[in-house]
Amino acid sequence: MKIKQLALISVFIAGITLMTMGFTITIFQGYINFGDTLVMGMGLVVGWPFALLGGIGAALADVLLGYGQYAFFTLVIKGIEASIIALLALRKGKVQLWGYLLAGTWMAAGYGLTDVLLAGEWRVFVVSFGYNILQGLVCGLLAFSIQGLLIRLKKLYSV
């Protein structure tokens, strides 16, 4: 790993933490935020396999916001979310809108299953998926809309 890559990954992790903590809407036992925009962006910019690190900033935000029970799940869910984008970008260097929406849908399903596990009740999946899909799709649209900027950032840092 080059120093540039390490620095860029660190900036993304910090940015994800700040976006997750700084722009939140509390609902039920969790919150909606815009950190997924940067999680997906990190997947595009740093690529595979470093995209797996995309969950670190969001997991840190969970701990700092008092949702520590979600931190491990967040680490895995967001790492896979960023990796979906990274893997889809391997061939052409960019991702079509459906790819971002797929990553956001994965995130919503992952948290739905997490809430089922934590609550011990399958019915919570519907509520959890409902508010998380909103976040996933909105952040997917936002990430897609800044994809050109993210590609320039990737070229600038030769990642």
N, C-alpha and C positions, 0 to 999 in steps of 0.2 A: 504494500500500500504506500502510495506517495504522500508526502506532507500535504499537498494540495487536496488530495482526497480526504485525508483525515480532518483537515480544517473545514472543508465543505460539509462533511458528515456531521461534525460538531456543531456547525452553524445551523444545519437543518434540525438536529436534535433539540437545540435551544429554542429555535423558532417554533417547532411543534409544541414544546412545553408552553411557551408563551401564548401561542394561538389557542391552545386547549384551555389554558387557565384564564386568559384575558378576555375572551369573548364567549361566555357561557350563558346558557339558559337552563336553569334548574327545572327538571321535571321528574316526577315519581322518585325513584331512588337513585337517579343519575342526572346527567345533564347533556344538553346538546351544545356542540362547539364547532369551530371552523378549523380545528387542527388537522382534520383529515385532508384538507386541501394541500397542506404541506407534506403530509404522509405520502400522498399520491405523487406530489411533486418530487419528493426525495427519491421515490422509486424510479421516476423518469431520469433524473439527473445523475444519481450515483450508480444506478444499474444493479444488475445481479452480480454477486451475491450480497453486496453491501446493503441492498434495500431491506434485507431482513432486520437491519438495525432501526428501521423506521418506527418500531414500537417503543423504543427506549424513552423518547421524549413524552409520549402520551402516557406511558406507565408512570413516569416520574410525576406528571401532572395529577394522575389519580391519587398517588400517595400524598402529594402536597395539598390536594383539595379534600382529603379525608375519605377517599374511596379506595383505600388500600386493598380491600377484598377483590377489587377488579384488576389490580396492577399486573399480576401474572397473565391473566387472560388478555388484557390489553396489549401486553408485550407480544404475545403470539398473534392475536387478531390483526393488529396494525402492521406487524412485520410481514404477515402474509398479504395484507392489503397492498403494501408498497411493492412487494415481490410480484404480485399480479401485474402491476403496471410495468415493472422492470422487465419481466419476461415477455410481455406483449410488445415492448419497445425494442426488443433485440434485433428484429429483422429490418425495420424501417427507421428506427430512431425516434418514432413518435407513436402515439396511441390514438385510435379513433374514439369517438365519444362513447360508444358501447363498452369499451374497455374500462373507462373511468366509472361508468354506471355499474359494471360488473364488480369492480373493486369495492364500490360503495355498498352494493347489495351483499357481498361477502361479509363486510364489516357488520351490517345489520343482522345477518343470520348468525354470525359468530357471537354477538352480544345477546341475541335471542336465546341461543343455546346456553350461554353463560348464565343468564338470568334464570333459566329453567333449572340449571344445576344448583345455583345458589339458593333459589326459593323452594326447590323440590316440588315444583308444580308446573305442569306443561302449559297451563292456560296463560302463564305470564309471557310466553313466547310471542303471542299476538300483540300484546301491548308493547313489549320491548322492541320487537321488529318494527312495529308501526312508527315509533318515534325515531328509531335509529335509521330506518330507510330514508326518512326525510333528511336527516343529516348526511347520510351517505350520498344521496342523489344530488343534493345542493352542493356539497363539497366536490363531487365528481364533475358537476357542471363548471364550478369555479376553477378547478384544476385544469380542465380541458380548455377553458377560456384563457388561461395564462400559459398554455403549453409552449407557445412560440417564445415567450420570455425564458421559460425553463430550458428550452433547447439552446438558446443563446448562452445561458449561464453554463450549461454543460460544455459547450464549445469553448467558452472563455477559459474555463478551468481545465480543459482537455481531460475530462473524467471519462 
